[in-house]
């Protein structure tokens, strides 16, 4: 069980990192001024970008999936620590 959780945690960490990089790339390449192809406003902290409607949905889904993977990675990490503390 411990080995399985370690592998799942590693896969979740790598997938979350890839999702974060993909989200950053997609928002970075988006224009900062609206045009006909990019009418939807997408704000990230202090930076405002404009994306198409489909890209806005994609960014929201990607951000949510990445957050879920981070939670899985943390869960695996803490489960493994609990197993080690119990002496399993």
Legacy VTK file of the C-alpha trace (Angstrom):
# vtk DataFile Version 3.0
C-alpha trace
ASCII
DATASET POLYDATA
POINTS 88 float
0.000 0.000 0.000
2.803 2.392 0.874
4.566 1.859 -2.452
1.297 2.361 -4.322
0.689 5.663 -2.506
4.246 6.794 -3.256
3.775 6.120 -6.963
0.382 7.816 -7.018
1.861 10.826 -5.220
4.704 11.102 -7.729
2.343 10.877 -10.701
0.037 13.486 -9.146
2.959 15.853 -8.469
4.287 15.574 -12.026
0.815 15.979 -13.548
0.104 19.014 -11.323
3.411 20.581 -12.323
2.657 20.004 -16.010
-0.823 21.473 -15.565
0.598 24.540 -13.852
3.136 25.089 -16.626
0.439 24.624 -19.294
-1.842 27.130 -17.523
0.983 29.667 -17.267
1.931 29.250 -20.931
-1.670 29.611 -22.098
-2.230 32.761 -20.068
1.131 34.256 -21.011
0.541 33.933 -24.745
-2.910 35.536 -24.494
-3.108 39.205 -25.531
-3.420 42.000 -22.987
-5.906 43.967 -25.067
-9.241 42.641 -26.354
-9.773 41.932 -30.021
-12.362 40.070 -32.107
-10.790 36.648 -31.469
-10.213 37.216 -27.734
-13.244 38.982 -26.236
-13.387 37.337 -22.797
-11.566 38.965 -19.874
-9.447 36.588 -17.747
-7.769 38.067 -14.667
-4.919 36.441 -12.779
-3.755 38.420 -9.774
-2.700 41.821 -11.169
-2.410 40.734 -14.809
-5.443 40.905 -17.100
-5.497 38.855 -20.284
-8.129 38.378 -22.956
-8.996 34.923 -24.241
-11.616 33.293 -26.440
-14.667 31.785 -24.740
-13.399 28.233 -25.303
-9.963 29.099 -23.938
-11.537 30.633 -20.825
-13.376 27.381 -20.135
-10.203 25.405 -20.806
-8.215 27.543 -18.367
-10.833 27.103 -15.633
-10.920 23.323 -16.133
-7.115 23.124 -16.224
-6.805 25.170 -13.044
-9.404 23.032 -11.255
-7.793 19.773 -12.363
-4.367 20.993 -11.287
-5.715 21.970 -7.877
-7.316 18.535 -7.483
-4.016 16.842 -8.382
-2.192 18.941 -5.794
-4.700 17.803 -3.181
-4.143 14.159 -4.192
-0.361 14.618 -3.954
-0.655 16.166 -0.473
-3.038 13.428 0.616
-0.598 10.727 -0.498
2.275 12.512 1.217
0.462 12.763 4.547
-0.877 9.196 4.304
2.666 7.895 3.827
3.865 9.978 6.791
1.090 8.560 8.956
2.073 5.017 7.938
5.680 5.715 8.841
4.682 7.204 12.201
2.556 4.109 12.973
5.485 1.851 12.121
3.906 0.152 9.116
LINES 1 89
88 0 1 2 3 4 5 6 7 8 9 10 11 12 13 14 15 16 17 18 19 20 21 22 23 24 25 26 27 28 29 30 31 32 33 34 35 36 37 38 39 40 41 42 43 44 45 46 47 48 49 50 51 52 53 54 55 56 57 58 59 60 61 62 63 64 65 66 67 68 69 70 71 72 73 74 75 76 77 78 79 80 81 82 83 84 85 86 87
